[in-house]
């Protein structure tokens, strides 16, 4: 995958929506629970219904790991299904990994080579040698946590190191790392002002933005401050889409919700001249 | 598991050694590769041989994830084997997880409930609500990355927020979190001076210390600065022990290496009056 291919797909679909596939047995439609693999069935139906409106899918590994080996089988089946049927769609392993060098290499092998995701989210806390093993993979993307939208972002990310916030320090430092062109950043949608400042530091990198909608982020503001000449944004929505319905028509309901978001995004794209 | 039980086991075995089970197919004895489950066989033989000298085993999830579903099966079999045969031994999922609240809950369920590890390592970057879901589990421990021994620790951990280093800020903040008695901290063995300072902030918490030996950390210095009245240290060694040999006697070689480290630890315990 390349950012050019991603950009082309954004223009084709008039969308920069990412759907988060976070399957939770206690929330999904009960008629699926008797399936051989309820999680994969849930994901497959969601993908079939929502793919016209989305350019990316994000699989949060926690929801699969919580189900043990069965969960990993569902994860593997889902990413295979995506790669085989929708190779143009950008895939994200939302794994928030990061460890010393040789261990990060193992994680990179797990998600980039074995599972064949296009990208992975990583935590920057351990610094350069915890992230560079991911960046070493060509045409794969490493999405560094910069400024998240949760309460705890105040504890460290928003504090100040040498006059700069921690999240800005993370971004500046990461630009010095080898293959920094393979970086993207996680920035919460509720932080519109900070998105503006981040865009000045990384004019060309893609931002993965959770938190639009229910969590309070405004799509308009995010676009106003975050768009670049390749759009440069992936807006994630998980629960609002995948649990839009809870009956046999859950996938249709999810598609309706995705379509609404896509329509808003189309307006933003048009107003920005794309 | 409780710290009292851990302390008792330390006194019983005269050891505060943790063995890191980081199986790598390219490094393990070739005669194991024809086994049905080489990774589990490798781990089982290592555990059988080294358990008299160790009070903890640490499984780094990256090495299992890199093998896909097979790796997760080996991980599950290994933790089951440990819990069934050596329930007094402290187990660590070295997973370095951390995400927003509901997602961290899923990770906690995965490692504490489903797999039944006694503890997990977590990254503090996302703050309070990314760690508290782990702390909510009674008699389970959450081992927060504080100061690691890798090169990248300089990028953020050793920088200064309001006159305090980032890793100290992490420790101070974490003490405000609910159930902070369930915390432990990762501190690299190469940072003896900092261990002294950290001990002042957390006199009662256990520290998980990688990096003694090959990576340059001194056991003597770590004990001098890090021991508290419950010993309060778990010193991890992975590669030096598990790859001490590469032939059919690999487990015996690993046990010899573990025994040497245990003997050094016994001397330290005696000299500190335990």
Interface residues (C-beta under 8 A of the other chain):
Chain A: X22 X24 X60 X62 X63 X65 X66 X67 X68 X69 X72 X73 X76 X94 X96 X97 X98 X99 X100 X101 X103 X104 X106 X107 X109 X110 X111 X114 X115 X123 X124 X125 X126 X127 X128 X129 X130 X131 X145 X148 X149 X150 X151 X152 X153 X154 X155 X156 X157 X159 X160 X161 X162 X166 X169 X170 X173
Chain B: X22 X60 X62 X63 X65 X66 X67 X68 X69 X72 X73 X76 X94 X96 X97 X98 X99 X100 X101 X103 X104 X106 X107 X109 X110 X111 X114 X115 X123 X124 X125 X126 X127 X128 X129 X130 X131 X145 X148 X149 X150 X151 X152 X153 X154 X155 X156 X157 X159 X160 X161 X162 X166 X169 X170 X173
